[in-house]
């Protein structure tokens, strides 16, 4: 899989976000309405990436800086028929490296107890519980995870 930096308004991102929102409707009965604005995922405030198999967009994810200097993961997704191939781990590694190079000292995320595969992925990649934050801080089904990032620069990444 090839991972390419893309603006949040890129058509491939939009298409994958639509698929992700449809999955949220299936799971929760409604789309995710947490704020996600284009400029939040543009350097230097954040980044967004799409993973391609044979030029077909199959995975995505982004991060944005929080006010406390941590990066927050958003919109991690792999299309159904491409799951189980390590694409999530690849996109996650790309995002972590990008955030570290940009100066984030840690990375955090919100997921939900109804996403056991996502929780398993993040825990396997070294994520542990962090204090609640963000849009879903008061939701009892939300799982808040994070991990420190190594110090990196564009030349040693």
C-alpha positions as CSV (number, residue, x, y, z in Angstrom):
1,X,0.0,0.0,0.0
2,X,1.2,3.5,-0.9
3,X,0.4,6.3,1.6
4,X,0.1,9.8,0.2
5,X,-0.5,13.1,2.0
6,X,-3.8,14.6,0.9
7,X,-5.8,17.7,1.8
8,X,-8.9,17.0,3.7
9,X,-11.0,18.3,0.9
10,X,-9.5,15.9,-1.7
11,X,-12.1,13.8,-3.5
12,X,-10.6,10.5,-2.3
13,X,-10.7,11.7,1.3
14,X,-14.3,12.9,0.8
15,X,-15.3,9.5,-0.6
16,X,-13.7,7.6,2.2
17,X,-15.2,9.9,4.8
18,X,-18.7,9.2,3.3
19,X,-18.1,5.4,3.7
20,X,-16.9,5.9,7.3
21,X,-20.0,8.0,8.1
22,X,-22.2,5.3,6.6
23,X,-20.5,2.8,8.9
24,X,-21.2,5.1,11.9
25,X,-24.9,5.3,10.9
26,X,-25.0,1.5,10.8
27,X,-23.3,1.1,14.2
28,X,-24.7,4.1,16.1
29,X,-27.8,5.1,14.1
30,X,-26.3,8.5,13.2
31,X,-23.1,10.0,11.6
32,X,-20.3,11.3,13.7
33,X,-21.0,15.0,14.2
34,X,-17.7,15.9,16.0
35,X,-16.1,19.0,14.3
36,X,-13.5,18.2,11.7
37,X,-12.5,21.2,9.6
38,X,-10.3,21.2,6.5
39,X,-7.7,23.6,7.9
40,X,-7.2,21.5,11.0
41,X,-5.6,18.8,8.9
42,X,-3.3,21.1,6.9
43,X,0.3,21.7,7.8
44,X,1.5,23.0,10.2
45,X,-1.7,22.3,12.2
46,X,-2.1,18.7,11.1
47,X,-2.0,16.2,8.3
48,X,-4.2,13.8,6.4
49,X,-3.2,10.7,4.4
50,X,-4.8,8.2,2.1
51,X,-3.6,4.7,1.5
52,X,-3.8,3.3,-2.0
53,X,-3.7,-0.2,-3.4
54,X,-3.2,-0.2,-7.2
55,X,-4.2,3.5,-7.3
56,X,-7.5,2.7,-5.5
57,X,-8.0,4.6,-2.2
58,X,-8.6,2.0,0.6
59,X,-7.5,3.6,3.9
60,X,-7.2,7.0,5.5
61,X,-6.5,8.9,8.6
62,X,-5.5,12.2,9.9
63,X,-4.2,14.1,12.9
64,X,-4.6,17.6,14.2
65,X,-2.8,19.6,16.9
66,X,-4.7,20.1,20.2
67,X,-4.2,23.2,22.2
68,X,-2.0,21.3,24.7
69,X,0.6,20.3,22.0
70,X,-0.7,16.7,21.6
71,X,-1.8,15.4,18.2
72,X,-5.3,14.0,18.0
73,X,-6.0,11.1,15.5
74,X,-9.2,11.5,13.5
75,X,-11.0,9.6,10.7
76,X,-9.0,6.4,10.8
77,X,-10.7,4.0,8.4
78,X,-10.0,1.1,6.1
79,X,-12.6,-0.2,3.6
80,X,-14.2,-3.4,4.5
81,X,-12.7,-5.7,1.9
82,X,-9.2,-4.5,2.6
83,X,-9.2,-5.0,6.4
84,X,-6.9,-7.5,8.0
85,X,-4.0,-6.6,5.7
86,X,-2.1,-4.3,8.0
87,X,-3.3,-1.1,6.4
88,X,-4.5,0.5,9.7
89,X,-1.0,-0.1,11.2
90,X,0.6,1.4,8.2
91,X,-1.5,4.5,8.2
92,X,-1.2,4.8,12.0
93,X,2.6,4.6,11.7
94,X,2.6,7.3,9.0
95,X,0.4,9.6,11.1
96,X,2.5,9.1,14.2
97,X,5.7,9.9,12.4
98,X,4.2,12.9,10.7
99,X,2.9,14.3,14.0
100,X,6.3,13.6,15.7
101,X,8.1,15.5,12.9
102,X,5.7,18.4,13.4
103,X,6.6,18.6,17.1
104,X,3.8,16.7,18.8
105,X,5.1,15.1,22.0
106,X,2.1,12.6,22.3
107,X,-0.8,11.4,20.2
108,X,-4.3,10.8,21.5
109,X,-7.6,9.5,20.2
110,X,-11.3,8.9,21.0
111,X,-12.9,5.7,19.9
112,X,-15.9,3.7,21.2
113,X,-16.5,0.5,23.1
114,X,-18.5,-0.6,20.0
115,X,-15.2,-0.7,18.0
116,X,-13.3,-3.6,19.7
117,X,-11.0,-4.1,16.7
118,X,-9.9,-0.4,16.8
119,X,-9.3,-0.6,20.5
120,X,-7.3,-3.8,20.0
121,X,-5.2,-2.2,17.3
122,X,-4.4,0.9,19.3
123,X,-3.5,-1.2,22.5
124,X,-1.3,-3.5,20.4
125,X,0.5,-0.3,19.1
126,X,1.2,0.9,22.7
127,X,-1.8,3.1,23.4
128,X,-3.1,3.3,27.0
129,X,-5.9,5.1,28.7
130,X,-5.6,8.9,29.0
131,X,-8.0,11.3,30.8
132,X,-11.1,12.1,28.8
133,X,-10.9,15.0,26.4
134,X,-12.6,16.4,23.4
135,X,-16.0,16.2,21.9
136,X,-17.0,12.9,23.5
137,X,-15.4,13.5,26.9
138,X,-18.6,12.9,28.7
139,X,-19.8,9.9,26.7
140,X,-19.5,6.8,28.9
141,X,-19.0,4.5,25.9
142,X,-16.0,6.6,24.6
143,X,-12.5,5.2,25.1
144,X,-9.7,7.7,25.3
145,X,-6.3,6.4,24.4
146,X,-2.9,7.9,23.8
147,X,0.9,7.3,23.8
148,X,4.0,9.5,23.8
149,X,5.8,10.1,20.6
150,X,9.6,10.1,20.1
151,X,11.3,13.4,19.3
152,X,11.8,13.5,15.6
153,X,12.8,16.0,13.0
154,X,12.4,15.9,9.2
155,X,16.0,14.8,8.9
156,X,16.0,11.9,11.3
157,X,12.5,10.5,10.7
